[in-house]
Amino acid sequence: MNGMKAAMRADVAVLGAGMIGICVALHLQKRGRAVVLVDRRGAAEETSFGNAGLIQREGVYPYGFPHDFGALLRYALNRTIDAHYHPSALPALAPFLWQYWKHSRPARHAEVARRYARLIEHCLAEHASLAAESAAADRLRSRGWIKVFRTARERDRRYAEAERWHREFGVNYRMLDASALQEAEPHVAPVLAGALHWTDPASVDDPQGLALAYLRRFEALGGRFVQGNAASLEADGTGWRLQTVEGKVAVGQAVIALGPWSDVMTRALGYDLPLAVKRGYHMHYRAAGVARLNHPLLDTERGYFLAPMQRGIRLTTGAEFARRDAIKTPVQLGRAEPVARDLFPLGERLDAEPWMGARPCTPDMLPIIGRAPRHSRLWFAFGHAHHGFTLGPVTGRLLAEMITGETPFVDPAPYAAERFRR
């Protein structure tokens, strides 16, 4: 005997154990495939850890690049809470931002929304299904979330927008005047012109906790989660092999679900996909005294979000345009904190330092889901931007159906990587 350890064998390796990767792995395991889920860290410790915990049924319009001149001017000054940029990163980001701006033009954005809505419309049902079988149904809170407005102009503009979305996409909402808002959120300062309550969405008070519940279900079905670096993936005859801390893994098919690091792998395999990142930050606070926040809440004009979490009140910021691995610059958090304290009685910070994550974004705002164009046994599942947590179970089911040859429950054509061929 030569002492060589035999390679672990499986049908599929899923690279990346965020919400997307976990859900892909779980849905494949449910369909009888032997799956190895691989990540360099623990599960859901990157982007899936730090979001606002929303399952955004109302999110039919992915976040676009502003076309309003006033907004563009404000962002150009680089002093807002909802957007910040590193000037040194702009030359590298310029091609992406130009395409993002073009796809955000009103007519094109509406077309994108019609395609995007086909995924979003299933997010609640698919999360509910996985949560029920993962003994995590009690984690889902069906209270919706609230956008608050400081001006009547913004309030009325958003009311009109919500009515259009209701007619076209069937999303539901309530209009709250100042007194109704105070009844719903009595500890919020009475300085607002009203609010929009999206009533369909669900939320959780521990996003990583829900992802880990799905992971436990995957493992209970026989799936294996191992630590390893996706960069070790290489072709092996008709399949793939990679190195993990438990030794070599040999599989027939592989799924890249690495979120903001997906382009590292796809580029090494010869693909030129336009993936960029929007970075974001969060910090937890104790609610002062007996204060309580009943719903996740967006301060619309100021551009920050407050969400009640197990750890405390989570304050999250908007988008930071920077290189993915650049040093942390939580200036948006510093700008948001005093504004948020005026709106809601926050106590002391509960985190030693701000958390930072990166959202993987495509310029047309649609995720990349499906077969790799030049590799018959390689699959993509990334680019979900702000809605990776929302769309994890939908993407997991869709891709698993494609891999196993089932009829996909959503037409996957709009999300194919081929749309970026040059």
C-alpha positions in Angstrom: 0.0 0.0 0.0 1.3 3.4 -0.9 -0.7 5.3 1.8 -2.5 7.5 -0.8 -5.9 8.5 0.4 -8.7 7.8 -2.1 -10.5 10.9 -3.4 -13.9 11.7 -2.0 -16.5 11.2 -4.8 -19.8 12.9 -5.4 -22.1 13.8 -8.3 -21.8 17.6 -7.8 -19.6 20.1 -6.1 -21.2 23.4 -5.2 -18.5 26.1 -4.7 -19.7 28.7 -2.2 -21.7 28.2 1.0 -23.7 31.4 1.1 -27.5 31.4 0.8 -27.3 30.7 -2.9 -24.8 27.9 -2.7 -26.6 26.2 0.3 -29.9 26.3 -1.5 -28.5 24.9 -4.7 -26.8 22.1 -2.8 -30.0 21.3 -0.8 -32.2 21.2 -3.8 -29.7 18.9 -5.6 -29.5 16.6 -2.6 -33.3 16.4 -2.4 -33.3 15.2 -6.0 -31.0 12.2 -5.2 -27.7 13.7 -6.2 -24.6 13.2 -3.9 -23.4 16.8 -3.3 -20.3 18.3 -1.7 -20.6 21.9 -0.6 -17.3 23.7 -0.4 -16.3 27.0 1.1 -13.0 28.5 2.3 -14.8 29.7 5.5 -17.8 28.5 7.5 -21.2 28.6 6.0 -23.0 32.0 5.4 -20.1 34.0 6.9 -19.7 36.4 4.0 -22.4 38.4 2.1 -25.2 36.2 3.5 -24.3 37.1 7.0 -24.7 40.8 6.9 -27.9 41.7 5.0 -31.1 43.2 6.3 -32.9 39.9 6.6 -35.6 40.6 4.1 -37.4 38.3 1.7 -38.4 40.9 -0.7 -41.5 39.9 -2.6 -42.0 43.5 -3.5 -38.5 43.7 -5.1 -39.7 43.4 -8.7 -37.6 46.3 -9.8 -33.9 45.6 -9.1 -32.0 48.6 -7.8 -31.1 50.8 -10.8 -28.6 53.5 -11.4 -30.3 56.9 -10.9 -31.1 59.0 -13.9 -32.4 62.0 -12.0 -30.0 64.9 -12.5 -30.3 66.0 -8.9 -29.5 62.6 -7.5 -26.6 62.3 -9.9 -25.2 65.6 -8.6 -25.6 64.5 -5.0 -23.8 61.3 -5.6 -21.1 63.0 -7.6 -20.3 65.1 -4.4 -19.7 61.7 -2.6 -21.3 62.9 0.6 -24.5 60.8 0.8 -25.4 57.8 3.0 -27.0 55.7 0.3 -24.0 55.8 -2.1 -20.3 56.3 -1.8 -17.4 55.6 -4.1 -13.6 55.3 -4.1 -12.3 57.7 -6.8 -9.3 55.5 -7.4 -11.7 52.6 -8.4 -13.7 54.6 -10.9 -11.4 53.9 -14.0 -11.8 50.2 -13.5 -15.5 50.4 -12.7 -16.4 52.8 -15.6 -17.3 50.2 -18.2 -19.6 48.4 -15.7 -21.2 51.7 -14.5 -21.8 52.8 -18.1 -23.6 49.6 -18.9 -25.5 49.7 -15.6 -26.6 53.3 -16.3 -27.9 52.2 -19.8 -29.8 49.3 -18.4 -31.4 51.6 -15.8 -33.0 53.9 -18.3 -36.8 53.8 -17.6 -37.9 51.7 -20.6 -35.1 49.2 -20.3 -35.5 49.0 -16.5 -39.1 48.2 -17.0 -38.2 45.3 -19.3 -35.6 44.1 -16.8 -38.3 44.2 -14.1 -40.6 42.0 -16.1 -37.9 39.3 -16.3 -36.8 39.8 -12.7 -40.3 39.5 -11.4 -40.5 35.9 -12.6 -38.0 35.0 -10.0 -39.2 37.3 -7.2 -42.8 36.1 -7.4 -41.7 32.7 -6.1 -39.5 33.9 -3.2 -41.9 33.6 -0.4 -43.3 30.2 -1.3 -39.8 28.7 -1.9 -38.4 30.1 1.4 -41.5 28.8 3.2 -41.1 25.4 1.7 -37.4 25.1 2.7 -38.0 26.6 6.1 -40.8 24.2 6.8 -38.7 21.1 6.0 -35.7 22.6 7.8 -37.6 23.1 11.1 -37.2 26.8 10.7 -40.6 28.1 9.7 -40.8 30.0 13.0 -37.9 32.1 11.9 -39.9 33.8 9.1 -41.8 36.9 10.2 -44.7 37.9 8.0 -44.9 41.6 9.0 -43.6 43.1 5.8 -41.4 46.2 6.0 -41.8 49.9 6.0 -40.4 52.8 3.9 -40.7 56.1 5.8 -40.8 59.5 4.2 -39.7 62.9 5.4 -41.4 64.9 2.6 -44.9 64.7 1.1 -43.4 64.9 -2.4 -41.4 61.7 -1.9 -44.2 60.0 -0.1 -46.7 60.7 -2.9 -44.2 59.7 -5.6 -43.6 56.4 -3.9 -47.3 55.8 -3.4 -47.9 56.2 -7.1 -45.1 53.9 -7.9 -46.4 51.2 -5.5 -49.8 51.4 -7.1 -48.2 50.8 -10.5 -46.3 47.8 -9.2 -49.5 46.5 -7.5 -51.4 46.6 -10.8 -48.6 45.1 -12.9 -47.0 42.6 -10.5 -49.6 42.0 -7.8 -47.5 43.3 -4.9 -49.5 44.6 -1.9 -49.0 47.6 0.3 -50.6 50.0 2.8 -50.3 53.7 2.9 -49.7 55.0 6.4 -50.3 58.6 7.4 -48.3 60.1 10.2 -50.7 58.9 12.9 -50.9 55.3 11.5 -47.1 55.2 11.4 -46.9 56.3 15.0 -49.3 53.5 15.9 -47.2 50.9 14.0 -43.9 52.3 15.3 -44.5 54.3 18.5 -40.8 54.7 19.2 -40.0 56.4 15.9 -39.7 60.2 16.2 -42.9 62.0 15.0 -41.1 63.9 12.3 -42.3 62.0 9.2 -44.8 62.7 6.5 -46.0 59.1 6.3 -44.9 55.7 5.2 -45.4 52.9 2.8 -45.9 49.5 4.3 -45.0 46.6 2.0 -47.2 43.9 3.4 -46.1 40.8 1.4 -42.4 40.4 2.3 -41.1 38.3 5.2 -38.1 39.0 7.3 -35.8 37.1 9.7 -33.9 38.3 12.8 -30.8 36.2 12.0 -30.1 35.8 8.3 -27.1 33.5 8.9 -29.3 31.4 11.2 -31.8 30.7 8.5 -29.0 29.7 6.1 -27.5 27.4 8.7 -30.9 25.8 9.1 -31.0 25.0 5.4 -27.4 23.7 5.7 -28.4 21.3 8.5 -31.3 20.0 6.3 -28.8 19.4 3.5 -26.5 17.5 5.8 -29.4 15.5 7.2 -30.2 14.3 3.7 -26.6 13.0 3.3 -24.9 16.1 1.8 -21.4 17.0 2.9 -20.0 20.5 3.7 -16.2 20.7 3.6 -13.7 23.5 3.8 -11.6 24.1 0.8 -10.5 26.7 -1.7 -12.5 26.9 -5.0 -9.4 28.0 -6.8 -8.2 24.4 -6.7 -10.9 23.3 -9.1 -9.6 21.8 -12.3 -10.9 19.6 -15.1 -10.5 15.9 -14.6 -11.5 13.9 -17.7 -15.2 14.3 -18.0 -15.6 15.8 -14.6 -13.8 18.0 -12.0 -11.5 17.6 -9.0 -10.5 20.0 -6.2 -8.6 19.9 -3.0 -10.2 20.3 0.4 -9.0 20.0 4.0 -10.5 16.5 3.9 -8.5 15.5 0.8 -9.3 15.5 -2.9 -12.8 15.6 -4.2 -13.8 14.2 -7.6 -17.2 15.1 -9.0 -19.0 14.9 -12.3 -20.4 18.4 -12.3 -19.6 21.7 -10.5 -21.5 24.8 -9.6 -19.9 28.2 -9.1 -21.9 30.1 -6.5 -19.1 32.2 -5.0 -21.0 35.5 -4.9 -18.6 38.5 -5.3 -15.7 36.1 -5.9 -17.3 34.3 -8.8 -15.5 36.2 -11.4 -12.2 35.0 -10.1 -13.1 31.5 -11.0 -14.9 32.3 -14.2 -12.0 34.4 -15.5 -9.6 31.6 -14.8 -11.8 29.3 -16.8 -11.8 31.7 -19.8 -15.0 33.7 -19.3 -15.3 37.5 -19.4 -18.4 38.2 -17.5 -19.2 41.8 -16.3 -19.4 41.3 -12.6 -18.8 44.1 -10.2 -19.5 44.6 -6.5 -21.5 47.0 -4.3 -20.0 46.9 -0.8 -22.2 47.6 2.2 -21.7 47.9 6.0 -23.7 47.2 9.1 -23.5 47.9 12.8 -25.7 46.6 15.7 -27.0 48.9 18.5 -28.9 48.3 21.7 -32.4 49.8 21.6 -32.3 52.5 24.3 -34.6 52.0 27.3 -37.8 50.1 26.4 -37.7 51.2 22.8 -38.8 48.6 20.3 -38.7 48.5 16.5 -41.6 46.4 15.2 -40.7 46.3 11.5 -37.6 46.6 9.3 -37.5 50.3 8.3 -36.0 52.3 5.5 -35.4 56.0 5.9 -36.0 56.7 2.2 -34.6 60.2 1.7 -31.6 59.5 3.9 -30.7 56.1 2.5 -30.1 53.8 5.5 -32.0 50.8 6.9 -32.9 49.7 10.4 -33.8 46.1 11.1 -34.6 44.4 14.4 -32.2 41.4 14.8 -31.4 39.0 17.6 -28.2 40.8 18.3 -29.9 44.3 18.4 -31.0 46.9 15.9 -29.0 46.4 12.7 -28.2 49.6 10.8 -27.2 48.9 7.2 -25.9 51.3 4.6 -26.4 51.6 0.9 -23.9 50.9 -1.9 -20.2 51.6 -1.9 -18.5 51.4 -5.3 -15.0 50.2 -4.7 -12.7 47.4 -5.5 -13.9 44.3 -3.8 -10.9 43.8 -1.6 -10.1 47.4 -0.9 -9.6 48.6 2.7 -12.8 49.2 4.7 -14.1 52.8 4.6 -17.3 52.8 6.6 -18.0 56.5 6.1 -21.6 55.9 5.2 -22.1 54.3 8.6 -20.6 57.3 10.2 -23.0 59.6 8.3 -26.0 57.4 9.0 -25.6 56.9 12.7 -26.4 60.4 14.0 -29.4 60.6 11.6 -30.7 57.2 12.7 -30.3 58.2 16.4 -32.5 61.2 15.8 -35.2 58.9 14.3 -35.0 56.0 16.7 -33.5 55.8 20.2 -30.4 53.8 19.6 -28.1 52.9 22.5 -24.5 52.0 22.4 -22.8 50.1 19.6 -22.7 46.3 20.1 -20.0 45.4 17.5 -16.3 45.9 18.0 -16.0 47.2 14.4 -18.3 47.7 11.4 -19.1 44.6 9.3 -18.5 44.9 5.6 -19.8 42.7 2.8 -19.9 42.8 -1.0 -22.9 42.2 -3.3 -22.1 40.6 -6.7 -23.8 42.7 -9.4 -24.3 42.5 -13.2 -24.9 45.6 -15.3 -28.3 44.4 -16.4 -29.3 43.7 -12.8 -30.3 40.1 -13.6 -28.4 37.2 -12.0 -26.4 34.6 -13.9 -28.1 31.2 -13.6 -27.5 28.2 -15.8 -25.0 26.2 -17.7 -21.5 27.6 -18.5 -21.4 28.3 -22.2 -18.2 26.4 -22.9 -18.2 23.7 -20.2 -21.0 21.1 -20.4 -20.5 20.1 -16.7 -20.1 23.5 -15.2 -23.0 25.7 -13.9 -23.3 29.3 -12.7 -25.4 30.8 -9.9 -24.3 34.3 -8.9 -24.8 38.0 -9.6 -27.9 38.4 -7.4 -26.9 41.9 -6.1 -29.2 43.0 -3.3 -31.4 39.9 -3.5 -29.2 36.9 -2.9 -30.9 36.2 0.4 -34.4 36.7 -1.2 -33.7 34.5 -4.2 -31.6 31.7 -2.7 -34.3 29.0 -2.6 -35.7 30.1 -6.0 -32.3 29.9 -7.6 -31.5 26.6 -5.9 -34.7 25.0 -7.2 -34.3 26.4 -10.7 -30.7 25.3 -11.1 -31.3 21.9 -9.6 -34.1 21.3 -12.1 -31.8 22.3 -14.9 -29.0 20.1 -13.8 -31.2 17.0 -13.2 -33.1 17.5 -16.5 -36.4 18.4 -15.0 -38.7 21.0 -16.6 -37.6 24.3 -14.9 -40.4 26.0 -13.0 -39.2 29.3 -14.3 -37.9 30.0 -17.8 -34.2 30.3 -17.3 -33.4 31.9 -20.6 -33.2 35.6 -19.3 -30.5 34.6 -16.8 -28.2 32.7 -19.1 -24.5 33.7 -19.2 -24.7 33.7 -23.0 -26.3 37.2 -22.9 -22.9 38.7 -22.2 -21.1 37.1 -25.2 -19.2 39.7 -27.1 
